[in-house]
Each structure stands twice: as C-alpha cells, then as structure tokens.
Amino acid sequence: MCHLERSSLSTMACIMKLYIALKGSAIRHQVLLAMTFIQFGFAGMTLISKAALNDGMNPLVFNAYRQVIATFVLALLVLLMERKKSGSLPFSLFCKIFVAALLGPTLSLDLYYVALHLTSATFAAAILNSIPVVTFVLAIIMGLETVGWRSFYGGLKILGIVVTVGGSMLLSFYRRPSTGQPHSPSPGSSEGTFFVNKLEGRTRSILGPVLMLLSAICWSTWLVVQSKLLELYPARLRLSALQCLISSVQSTIIAVALEREPNSWKIRWDIKLASLAYCGVFVTGAAYGLQIWCIEKKGPFYVSMFSPLALVLTAIFSAIFWAERLNWQSILGGILIVGGLYGVLWGRNKAEKQEIHNSESQTEQSPDIEKK
C-alpha cells in the first residue's frame, strides 16, 4: 500500500514538473512572438512618422495627439478586459506613475521626434541601439538582472549584446539613401514658431544626436521602472492607460508652450492623420500594453534586446516601399543582429534553467541535512 502511494505521488510529481515545463515553454514562446510583433509595429512607426515629419508636422504636436489617441484606445481596452479589477492608487504611487509617464511616453518620445526632425534616420537609429546596453546596466543596478561573468551562459549574454549592437551600427551606417525624391510638405502645412526650425548648421548636427541619446536613456529608464510599478499596481492595462492619460496632459502642455502657431495643430486627411492613427492606435495603444506584459513576464532587459530588430525590419520595409538598396554590409549587419539576439535569448534561457536546477538541488539536499 505504501509502495503504491509512493508510486502515485512520484507520478503526480512528474506530471506537475512536466506541466510547469510546458507552461514555461508556452509563456516563453508567447513573449517571443509578442516582442517580434511589437518590433514590426515600431518599424512601421519609424517609417510613417518620418513621412509625417517631412510633411511639416511639428514633432511635439505629433506626440501630444498620439498620446491622446492612445489614451482613448487603452481606456476602451480597460473597460472591456479589466473592468472588474480593482486596485488602490495612493498619492505616493500616483507620483511614481506620473514620473514614469514623464520619462517614457512624454520626454522620451518628444526628444525622439525632435531629434528625428534634426538628424538623419540612419544616425538616429544608430544611437537608439544603445537602449539594450543602457537597460542592461540599469537592470543590474536595480537588481533585476545578473551578469554571471564566470559562467558560460553569462559570457554568452555579454557577447550577444556586443554582437547585436555591432550589427546595428553596421546596418545603420551602411544603409544607402532612398533613390526616390524626398517628401515635400503638403500645401497649407506650416513650420510654425517651433524654435528647432530656426536652428542651422553645426547646432542642428550636434543637438540632434544629443537629444536622441537622451531619448534612449529615458526610454531605457522607463523600461526598468515598469517592473517596479507592476509590483505595486499589477493591473497592466490600467497602468498603461493611466500613463498615457498623464502623458497626454504633459505632452500637450509642452507642445502648447513651445508651439503657438494654430496652423501647426490642424490635421487634414493626409499622411499626418494616417501616421497619428497608426502610432496612437496600434503602437502606443496596443503595443504598450503588450510590452508591459512582456516586461512582467521576462524583465526589462529581455524586452530591450528586441529594439535592434526594428532596425532590420525598417531596412527591409525601406527596400520594399522606398526603393532603398541593401548592400552586403546591411545584410551582414542584419545577420549579426539576429545572431546576437538569439545568443542573448539562448544564454538567458539556459542561465534561468541552471538557476532553477541549482535551487531544486538545494531543496532536495536540505531534508537530508535535517535528518543528519
């Protein structure tokens, strides 16, 4: 009888271990697919946003409209999916969310669009490839990520980061310009009173990269902060909607303060409206909530490592839609990005399994120690 009970218990334990393993594998694949989908959205955002800016759209006004649209989209998703969820929002937590919104959707995107307005998309993309490195350093400082210098898998993570960033730089600096004509502003568009339009020469060339680097730092900080916020406020969609709501107010105040020309706020049925709809609904509205879910499951560093993938997709889309030719350096850069990304993800996955195995071994040894 005892033998049968032990056999049944061991069988149940094996089934539970198999279930946990399969569940963990399913979550890993879901997060992988979700992050790949998000990078497709970000690649489209880069292309269509640049077209809107080339058409005379003010960068700060663009972000303000984008956040307002995203707020309505996320509010609708909250009503549909998280209506029954309840969570307290003390003033201290609201202040933290306010600062997070200021760092991410507001300052990071404002700086990004202004920098994109001042510098080339190629140079901007090269600087944004610092996001995985900055996020990795911040995650280590906040205790969300471990290096594991002495282990093989830890070294593989570091090597993967270096290869990914190197491939991103190679792809960025060797992308050839489009064979088509640059897009000219549509009739009736206005440059407004935005001070950036008055900058010339060396000032523009210096300010653009500096603002893009600051944007990358703000975005990396926002990614890391999300992990801490989710511990305090686990309702993911509500957290995303609240940040977008706060950001829409912040972005509007900044845009109104720096752009007083009424014509700059007029939206017509053109590329500007299409870009706002795409960025507001699909990128900020849908992708942000999905990205926060990925951060909750795998951490900010895992999410940041997919950023260079958007550069590969942007290069492919540019070749298809804008007749931009791909040379061998661009192709090699894309291969390095994918290879480095795979190395980081594989090394991280193996390191997690090794940690689980070590913890299980310690748990199995502890009863034997107590008996002795």
C-alpha positions as CSV (number, residue, x, y, z in Angstrom):
1,M,0.0,0.0,0.0
2,C,2.8,2.4,0.9
3,H,4.6,1.4,-2.3
4,L,1.5,2.3,-4.3
5,E,1.1,5.6,-2.5
6,R,4.8,6.5,-3.2
7,S,4.4,5.5,-6.8
8,S,1.3,7.6,-7.2
9,L,3.0,10.6,-5.5
10,S,6.1,10.3,-7.7
11,T,3.9,10.0,-10.8
12,M,1.9,13.2,-9.8
13,A,5.2,15.0,-9.1
14,C,6.5,14.1,-12.6
15,I,3.2,15.2,-14.2
16,M,3.4,18.5,-12.3
17,K,7.0,19.1,-13.4
18,L,6.1,18.3,-17.0
19,Y,3.1,20.7,-16.8
20,I,5.3,23.5,-15.3
21,A,7.9,22.9,-18.0
22,L,5.3,23.0,-20.8
23,K,3.7,26.1,-19.3
24,G,7.0,27.9,-19.0
25,S,7.9,27.0,-22.6
26,A,4.5,28.3,-23.8
27,I,5.0,31.6,-22.0
28,R,8.5,32.0,-23.5
29,H,7.2,31.5,-27.0
30,Q,4.3,33.8,-26.4
31,V,6.6,36.6,-25.2
32,L,8.9,36.0,-28.1
33,L,6.1,36.3,-30.6
34,A,4.7,39.3,-28.8
35,M,8.0,41.2,-28.9
36,T,8.6,40.3,-32.5
37,F,5.1,41.7,-33.3
38,I,5.8,44.8,-31.4
39,Q,9.1,45.4,-33.3
40,F,7.1,45.1,-36.6
41,G,4.9,47.9,-35.2
42,F,7.9,50.0,-34.2
43,A,9.4,49.6,-37.6
44,G,6.3,50.9,-39.3
45,M,6.2,53.7,-36.7
46,T,9.6,54.9,-37.8
47,L,8.7,55.0,-41.5
48,I,5.3,56.6,-41.2
49,S,6.4,59.1,-38.5
50,K,9.3,60.3,-40.6
51,A,6.9,60.8,-43.5
52,A,4.6,62.9,-41.3
53,L,7.6,65.0,-40.0
54,N,8.8,65.5,-43.6
55,D,5.3,66.7,-44.4
56,G,5.7,69.6,-41.9
57,M,4.2,68.0,-38.8
58,N,5.5,69.6,-35.6
59,P,7.3,66.8,-33.5
60,L,5.8,67.9,-30.2
61,V,2.3,68.3,-31.6
62,F,2.6,64.9,-33.1
63,N,3.4,63.2,-29.8
64,A,0.6,65.1,-28.0
65,Y,-2.0,63.9,-30.5
66,R,-0.6,60.4,-30.4
67,Q,-0.9,60.2,-26.6
68,V,-4.5,61.5,-26.7
69,I,-5.5,58.9,-29.2
70,A,-3.7,56.1,-27.3
71,T,-5.5,57.1,-24.1
72,F,-8.9,56.6,-25.7
73,V,-7.8,53.2,-27.1
74,L,-6.4,51.9,-23.8
75,A,-9.4,53.2,-21.9
76,L,-11.7,51.2,-24.2
77,L,-9.5,48.1,-23.6
78,V,-9.6,48.6,-19.8
79,L,-13.5,48.7,-20.0
80,L,-13.5,45.5,-22.0
81,M,-10.8,43.5,-20.2
82,E,-10.1,44.9,-16.7
83,R,-13.5,46.4,-15.7
84,K,-13.8,44.1,-12.7
85,K,-10.2,44.6,-11.5
86,S,-9.8,46.9,-8.5
87,G,-6.7,48.4,-7.1
88,S,-5.9,51.2,-4.7
89,L,-4.0,54.2,-6.0
90,P,-2.4,56.1,-3.2
91,F,-0.9,59.5,-3.8
92,S,2.7,58.2,-3.5
93,L,2.0,55.6,-6.2
94,F,0.4,58.2,-8.4
95,C,3.5,60.3,-8.1
96,K,5.7,57.4,-9.2
97,I,3.4,56.7,-12.2
98,F,3.5,60.5,-13.1
99,V,7.3,60.4,-13.2
100,A,7.3,57.2,-15.2
101,A,4.9,58.8,-17.8
102,L,7.1,61.8,-17.9
103,L,10.2,59.7,-18.6
104,G,8.7,57.4,-21.1
105,P,5.8,58.4,-23.4
106,T,6.4,62.2,-22.8
107,L,10.1,63.1,-22.7
108,S,11.5,60.0,-24.5
109,L,9.1,60.4,-27.5
110,D,9.3,64.2,-27.5
111,L,13.1,64.0,-27.6
112,Y,12.9,61.2,-30.2
113,Y,10.7,63.1,-32.6
114,V,12.6,66.4,-32.3
115,A,15.9,64.5,-32.8
116,L,14.4,62.7,-35.9
117,H,13.5,66.2,-37.2
118,L,17.0,67.4,-36.7
119,T,19.2,64.5,-37.9
120,S,19.1,61.6,-40.4
121,A,17.1,58.5,-39.6
122,T,20.3,56.4,-40.1
123,F,22.2,58.3,-37.4
124,A,19.2,58.3,-35.1
125,A,18.8,54.5,-35.4
126,A,22.5,54.0,-34.6
127,I,22.2,56.0,-31.3
128,L,18.9,54.2,-30.4
129,N,20.8,50.9,-30.5
130,S,22.3,51.9,-27.1
131,I,19.0,51.0,-25.5
132,P,19.8,47.4,-24.7
133,V,23.2,48.4,-23.1
134,V,21.7,51.2,-21.0
135,T,18.8,49.0,-19.9
136,F,21.2,46.1,-19.0
137,V,23.3,48.4,-16.8
138,L,20.2,49.9,-15.1
139,A,18.7,46.5,-14.6
140,I,21.9,45.3,-12.9
141,I,21.9,48.4,-10.6
142,M,18.3,47.8,-9.6
143,G,18.9,44.1,-9.0
144,L,16.6,43.0,-11.9
145,E,19.3,41.3,-13.9
146,T,22.5,39.3,-13.1
147,V,25.7,39.3,-15.1
148,G,27.2,35.9,-14.3
149,W,30.7,36.7,-15.6
150,R,32.2,33.4,-14.6
151,S,29.5,31.2,-16.2
152,F,29.5,30.3,-19.9
153,Y,25.9,31.5,-20.4
154,G,26.6,34.8,-18.7
155,G,29.5,35.4,-21.0
156,L,27.3,34.4,-23.9
157,K,24.8,37.1,-22.9
158,I,27.5,39.8,-22.9
159,L,28.9,38.6,-26.2
160,G,25.4,38.6,-27.7
161,I,24.9,42.2,-26.6
162,V,28.2,43.3,-28.2
163,V,27.4,41.4,-31.5
164,T,23.8,42.8,-31.6
165,V,24.9,46.4,-31.1
166,G,27.8,46.0,-33.5
167,G,25.5,44.6,-36.2
168,S,23.1,47.5,-35.6
169,M,25.9,50.1,-36.1
170,L,27.0,48.3,-39.3
171,L,23.5,48.2,-40.7
172,S,22.8,51.9,-39.7
173,F,26.0,53.5,-41.1
174,Y,26.0,51.5,-44.4
175,R,22.3,51.9,-45.3
176,R,22.1,53.7,-48.7
177,P,19.8,56.6,-49.2
178,S,16.5,56.1,-51.0
179,T,16.5,56.5,-54.8
180,G,13.2,58.4,-54.6
181,Q,12.8,62.1,-54.1
182,P,12.4,63.4,-50.6
183,H,8.8,64.1,-49.5
184,S,8.0,67.8,-49.6
185,P,5.5,69.4,-47.3
186,S,1.9,69.4,-48.4
187,P,0.2,72.6,-49.4
188,G,-1.1,74.5,-46.3
189,S,1.4,73.0,-43.9
190,S,3.2,75.3,-41.6
191,E,6.6,75.2,-39.8
192,G,5.1,77.3,-37.0
193,T,7.1,79.0,-34.3
194,F,8.9,75.9,-33.2
195,F,12.4,77.1,-32.2
196,V,14.1,74.0,-33.7
197,N,13.2,75.1,-37.2
198,K,15.3,78.2,-36.7
199,L,18.5,76.2,-35.9
200,E,21.1,75.9,-38.6
201,G,24.3,74.1,-39.5
202,R,26.5,72.9,-36.7
203,T,24.0,73.5,-34.0
204,R,21.5,71.1,-35.6
205,S,24.1,68.4,-36.2
206,I,25.2,68.5,-32.6
207,L,21.7,68.9,-30.9
208,G,20.1,66.0,-32.9
209,P,22.4,63.2,-31.7
210,V,22.4,64.6,-28.1
211,L,18.6,64.6,-27.9
212,M,18.4,61.1,-29.4
213,L,20.9,59.8,-26.8
214,L,18.8,61.4,-24.0
215,S,15.7,59.8,-25.6
216,A,17.4,56.4,-25.4
217,I,18.3,56.9,-21.8
218,C,14.8,58.0,-20.8
219,W,13.3,55.0,-22.6
220,S,15.7,52.5,-21.0
221,T,14.9,54.0,-17.6
222,W,11.1,53.7,-18.4
223,L,11.5,50.0,-19.3
224,V,13.3,49.3,-16.0
225,V,10.8,51.3,-13.9
226,Q,7.9,49.3,-15.3
227,S,9.0,46.2,-13.4
228,K,8.8,48.0,-10.1
229,L,5.5,49.7,-10.9
230,L,3.9,46.3,-11.8
231,E,4.7,45.0,-8.3
232,L,2.8,48.0,-6.8
233,Y,0.0,48.2,-9.4
234,P,-0.5,44.8,-11.2
235,A,-3.4,45.9,-13.4
236,R,-1.3,46.1,-16.7
237,L,-3.8,47.8,-19.0
238,R,-4.9,50.3,-16.3
239,L,-1.3,51.1,-15.7
240,S,-0.7,51.7,-19.4
241,A,-3.9,53.8,-19.8
242,L,-3.0,55.9,-16.7
243,Q,0.5,56.6,-18.0
244,C,-0.9,57.6,-21.4
245,L,-3.5,59.8,-19.8
246,I,-0.9,61.6,-17.8
247,S,1.4,61.8,-20.8
248,S,-1.3,63.3,-23.0
249,V,-1.6,66.2,-20.5
250,Q,2.2,66.6,-20.1
251,S,2.8,66.4,-23.9
252,T,0.0,68.9,-24.6
253,I,1.4,71.4,-22.1
254,I,4.9,71.1,-23.6
255,A,3.6,71.4,-27.1
256,V,1.5,74.4,-26.4
257,A,4.3,76.1,-24.6
258,L,6.7,75.7,-27.5
259,E,4.4,75.9,-30.5
260,R,1.9,78.8,-30.5
261,E,1.0,78.7,-34.3
262,P,-2.6,77.5,-34.7
263,N,-1.9,76.0,-38.1
264,S,0.6,73.6,-36.6
265,W,-2.3,72.0,-34.7
266,K,-4.6,71.5,-37.8
267,I,-4.9,67.9,-39.0
268,R,-6.1,67.1,-42.5
269,W,-6.8,63.9,-44.4
270,D,-3.2,63.2,-45.4
271,I,-0.2,61.3,-44.2
272,K,-0.2,63.2,-40.9
273,L,-3.6,61.8,-39.9
274,A,-2.7,58.3,-41.1
275,S,0.5,58.4,-39.1
276,L,-1.3,59.6,-35.9
277,A,-3.9,56.9,-36.3
278,Y,-1.3,54.2,-36.7
279,C,1.0,55.4,-33.9
280,G,-1.8,56.2,-31.5
281,V,-3.9,53.0,-32.0
282,F,-1.5,50.3,-32.9
283,V,1.8,51.4,-31.4
284,T,1.1,53.3,-28.3
285,G,-2.4,51.9,-27.7
286,A,-1.9,48.2,-28.3
287,A,1.8,47.7,-28.2
288,Y,2.4,49.5,-24.9
289,G,0.0,47.2,-23.0
290,L,1.6,44.2,-24.7
291,Q,5.1,45.4,-23.9
292,I,4.3,45.9,-20.2
293,W,3.0,42.3,-20.1
294,C,6.3,41.1,-21.7
295,I,8.3,43.2,-19.0
296,E,6.2,41.5,-16.3
297,K,7.0,38.0,-17.7
298,K,10.6,38.3,-18.7
299,G,12.0,41.6,-17.4
300,P,13.1,44.9,-19.0
301,F,16.4,43.7,-20.4
302,Y,14.7,40.9,-22.3
303,V,12.3,43.5,-23.9
304,S,15.1,46.0,-24.7
305,M,17.1,43.4,-26.6
306,F,14.5,43.3,-29.3
307,S,15.0,47.0,-30.1
308,P,17.7,46.4,-32.8
309,L,15.3,44.0,-34.6
310,A,13.2,47.0,-35.5
311,L,16.2,48.4,-37.4
312,V,16.4,45.2,-39.6
313,L,12.7,45.4,-40.3
314,T,12.9,49.1,-41.1
315,A,15.7,48.4,-43.6
316,I,13.6,45.6,-45.3
317,F,10.5,47.8,-45.4
318,S,12.5,50.7,-46.8
319,A,13.9,48.5,-49.6
320,I,10.3,47.3,-50.4
321,F,8.4,50.6,-50.2
322,W,11.0,53.3,-50.7
323,A,13.3,51.5,-53.2
324,E,16.2,51.7,-50.8
325,R,19.0,49.4,-51.9
326,L,20.5,46.9,-49.5
327,N,24.3,46.4,-49.8
328,W,26.3,43.5,-48.3
329,Q,27.2,45.5,-45.2
330,S,23.5,46.0,-44.4
331,I,22.8,42.3,-44.9
332,L,25.8,41.3,-42.7
333,G,24.5,43.8,-40.0
334,G,21.1,42.2,-40.1
335,I,22.6,38.7,-39.7
336,L,24.7,39.9,-36.8
337,I,21.7,41.5,-35.1
338,V,19.6,38.3,-35.4
339,G,22.6,36.1,-34.3
340,G,23.4,38.3,-31.3
341,L,19.8,38.4,-30.3
342,Y,19.5,34.7,-30.5
343,G,22.7,34.3,-28.4
344,V,21.4,36.6,-25.7
345,L,18.0,34.8,-25.5
346,W,19.5,31.3,-25.6
347,G,22.1,32.2,-23.0
348,R,19.5,33.8,-20.7
349,N,17.2,30.8,-21.1
350,K,19.9,28.4,-20.2
351,A,21.0,30.5,-17.3
352,E,17.4,30.6,-15.9
353,K,17.2,26.8,-16.2
354,Q,20.5,26.4,-14.5
355,E,19.3,28.6,-11.6
356,I,16.1,26.5,-11.3
357,H,18.2,23.3,-11.3
358,N,20.5,24.6,-8.6
359,S,17.6,25.8,-6.4
360,E,15.9,22.4,-6.8
361,S,19.1,20.6,-5.9
362,Q,19.5,22.7,-2.7
363,T,15.8,22.0,-1.8
364,E,16.4,18.2,-2.2
365,Q,19.5,18.3,-0.1
366,S,18.0,20.3,2.8
367,P,15.8,17.4,4.1
368,D,18.9,15.1,4.1
369,I,20.8,17.7,6.1
370,E,18.0,18.0,8.6
371,K,17.8,14.2,9.1
372,K,21.5,14.1,9.9
